[in-house]
Amino acid sequence: MANLYDLKKFDLNLLVIFECIYQHLSISKAAAMLFITPSAVSQSLQRLRQQLNDPLFVRVGKGMTPTTACVNLHYHLQQNLEQLEKTINLNNRSELRKRIVIYGPPLFCSVNSHVIINQLCHQANLQIEHHNLTTTESAEELLAYRQADLVFTRMPITNRATICQPYQTVQTLAVCRAGHPRRETLTSVESLAQEFFHSLYYQRSRYSARAAKQHRLAESAQYCLSQRLFYDHS
């Protein structure tokens, strides 16, 4: 692993200027290539000589000749600069595998939910990662902190920085076991609105991604009815 503290003390821009001087063996040509003055190139070369304790280039007539240390530095530096350039341009490569992160409730895995997944899968080099929307963060927080690219939620988001559009309407169906003692009394929306429904979800720890605590969330039936959704994801 690189010693970042030593690298911080070293001006890496000097190595770029050095490479230009080595390629052209000329202060003025290196300055023209870098769009800086010859004086700035000379000062940078002088600083690099002090850092490496070597003259690097010596004057021979009207030209410049690299020293042995200079040739060795160029040999290793050329490969490193090429690798660094590839790393910087990595995000512009079309063959780079990309990932889209989707958050949504388990109800999202319904009959019509595969349509948008299939559309995304048709794109080349795209990996889809789906998470259940069971964290304490809101949809706005997930998008604002770039934890998610797409969020499916039951509540609309009113934020100018976020595009929110209705995707799917889910039909609500109340289910109870056969022979339930209160089955006959809960036959209308008004009576159901007086009840409380529970769902289980896991809250991710803010300090450790592996730590999780099971919490019980009670939501009023009125809220569930307003969202057209009864659910139990455990």
C-alpha positions in Angstrom: 0.0 0.0 0.0 1.2 3.5 -0.9 2.5 5.7 1.9 -0.1 8.5 1.5 1.7 10.8 4.0 4.9 10.8 1.9 2.9 11.3 -1.3 1.2 14.3 0.3 4.6 16.0 0.9 5.6 15.4 -2.7 4.2 17.6 -5.5 3.0 15.0 -8.1 2.6 17.8 -10.7 6.4 17.8 -10.9 6.4 14.3 -12.4 4.0 15.4 -15.2 6.3 18.3 -16.0 9.3 16.0 -15.8 7.8 13.6 -18.3 7.1 16.4 -20.8 10.7 17.6 -20.5 11.9 14.1 -21.1 9.8 13.6 -24.2 10.9 16.8 -25.8 14.3 17.3 -24.2 13.4 21.0 -24.2 12.2 23.4 -21.6 10.3 25.6 -24.1 8.6 22.7 -25.9 7.5 21.3 -22.6 6.1 24.7 -21.6 4.2 25.0 -24.9 2.7 21.5 -24.4 1.5 22.2 -20.9 0.4 25.8 -21.7 2.7 27.3 -19.0 5.7 29.6 -19.2 9.3 28.3 -19.7 10.2 29.9 -16.4 7.5 27.8 -14.6 8.9 24.7 -16.1 12.5 25.6 -15.1 11.4 26.3 -11.5 9.5 22.9 -11.4 12.6 21.1 -12.7 14.8 22.7 -10.1 12.4 21.7 -7.3 12.4 18.1 -8.6 16.2 18.1 -8.7 16.2 19.0 -5.0 13.6 16.4 -4.2 15.5 13.6 -5.9 19.0 14.9 -5.3 20.0 14.4 -8.9 20.5 16.9 -11.8 18.3 14.7 -14.0 19.2 16.7 -17.2 22.6 18.1 -18.1 23.4 20.6 -20.9 25.2 19.3 -23.9 25.7 22.1 -26.4 22.2 23.5 -27.2 20.4 20.4 -26.1 19.7 18.4 -22.9 20.8 14.9 -22.0 19.1 12.8 -19.3 21.2 11.3 -16.5 21.0 7.6 -15.6 18.7 8.3 -12.7 16.5 10.4 -15.1 16.2 7.4 -17.5 15.3 5.0 -14.7 12.7 7.5 -13.4 11.1 7.8 -16.8 11.0 4.1 -17.3 8.9 3.5 -14.2 7.0 6.7 -14.4 5.7 6.2 -17.9 4.0 2.9 -16.9 2.5 4.5 -13.8 1.2 7.5 -15.6 -0.4 5.3 -18.3 -2.2 3.3 -15.6 -3.2 6.5 -13.8 -4.7 7.9 -17.0 -6.7 4.6 -17.5 -8.0 4.8 -13.9 -9.1 8.5 -14.3 -11.0 7.6 -17.5 -12.5 4.5 -16.1 -16.0 6.0 -15.7 -16.1 6.9 -19.4 -15.6 3.4 -20.6 -18.7 1.9 -22.2 -17.7 -1.7 -21.2 -17.7 -0.7 -17.5 -20.3 -2.7 -15.6 -22.8 -0.3 -14.0 -25.1 -0.8 -11.1 -28.5 0.6 -10.3 -29.8 0.4 -6.7 -33.6 0.1 -6.2 -35.4 0.4 -2.9 -39.0 -0.7 -2.6 -41.4 -2.6 -0.3 -41.9 -6.3 -0.8 -45.2 -5.5 -2.4 -43.1 -4.2 -5.3 -42.5 -7.8 -6.3 -46.0 -8.1 -7.7 -47.5 -9.1 -11.0 -46.6 -6.0 -13.0 -43.3 -5.1 -11.3 -41.2 -7.2 -13.6 -41.9 -4.8 -16.5 -39.5 -2.1 -15.3 -36.9 -4.7 -14.3 -37.0 -6.2 -17.8 -36.6 -2.8 -19.4 -33.5 -2.2 -17.3 -32.1 -5.6 -18.0 -32.1 -4.9 -21.7 -29.3 -2.4 -21.1 -25.8 -3.7 -21.5 -23.5 -4.1 -18.5 -26.2 -3.2 -16.0 -26.4 -4.8 -12.6 -29.7 -4.4 -10.7 -29.6 -4.4 -6.9 -32.9 -4.4 -5.0 -33.4 -3.7 -1.3 -36.5 -3.8 0.8 -37.6 -0.4 1.9 -37.4 -1.3 5.6 -34.8 1.2 6.7 -35.4 4.2 8.9 -34.3 6.5 6.1 -37.0 8.1 4.1 -37.1 8.0 0.3 -35.8 11.6 0.2 -32.8 10.7 2.3 -32.0 7.6 0.2 -32.0 9.7 -2.9 -30.3 12.8 -1.4 -27.3 10.7 0.0 -27.1 8.7 -3.2 -27.8 5.4 -1.5 -30.5 4.6 -4.1 -31.1 5.4 -7.8 -34.8 4.6 -7.7 -37.2 4.3 -4.8 -40.7 2.9 -4.8 -42.7 4.2 -1.8 -46.3 4.4 -0.8 -46.1 8.2 0.0 -45.6 10.8 -2.7 -42.5 13.0 -2.5 -43.0 16.8 -2.9 -39.5 18.0 -3.6 -38.3 20.1 -6.6 -35.1 18.1 -6.8 -36.9 14.8 -7.1 -39.1 13.4 -9.9 -42.0 11.6 -8.4 -44.6 9.8 -10.5 -47.3 7.2 -9.8 -46.3 3.8 -11.0 -48.8 1.2 -9.9 -52.2 1.0 -8.0 -52.4 -2.0 -5.7 -55.8 -3.4 -4.7 -56.4 -3.8 -1.0 -57.6 -7.2 0.3 -58.3 -7.9 4.0 -57.7 -11.6 4.9 -58.4 -13.4 8.2 -58.4 -17.0 9.3 -61.4 -19.2 9.0 -63.6 -19.0 12.1 -62.1 -15.8 13.4 -64.4 -14.5 16.2 -64.5 -11.0 14.9 -64.9 -11.8 11.2 -68.6 -10.8 11.1 -68.0 -7.4 12.8 -65.2 -6.2 10.5 -67.0 -6.1 7.2 -66.8 -2.4 6.3 -64.2 0.2 5.7 -65.5 2.2 8.7 -65.1 -0.8 11.1 -61.6 -1.6 9.7 -60.6 2.0 10.2 -60.9 1.5 14.0 -58.3 -1.3 14.0 -54.6 -1.3 14.2 -52.4 -3.5 11.9 -48.9 -4.5 12.6 -45.9 -5.2 10.4 -42.4 -6.4 11.2 -39.4 -4.8 9.8 -35.6 -4.8 10.3 -33.9 -1.5 11.1 -30.3 -1.3 9.9 -27.8 0.0 12.4 -26.3 3.4 11.6 -22.9 2.1 12.9 -22.7 -1.4 11.5 -24.3 -2.8 8.3 -24.4 -6.2 9.8 -26.1 -5.2 13.0 -29.9 -5.4 12.9 -32.6 -5.1 15.4 -36.1 -6.3 14.9 -38.7 -3.7 15.5 -42.5 -3.8 15.6 -44.2 -1.1 13.8 -47.9 -0.4 14.5 -49.8 1.5 11.8 -53.4 2.5 12.1 -55.9 1.0 9.7 -56.8 4.4 8.6 -53.3 5.0 7.3 -53.2 1.6 5.6 -56.6 2.3 4.0 -55.5 5.7 2.8 -52.5 4.1 1.1 -54.6 1.3 -0.3 -52.3 -1.2 1.3 -52.3 -3.9 4.0 -49.0 -5.6 4.4 -47.0 -7.9 6.6 -43.4 -8.3 5.7 -41.4 -10.1 8.3 
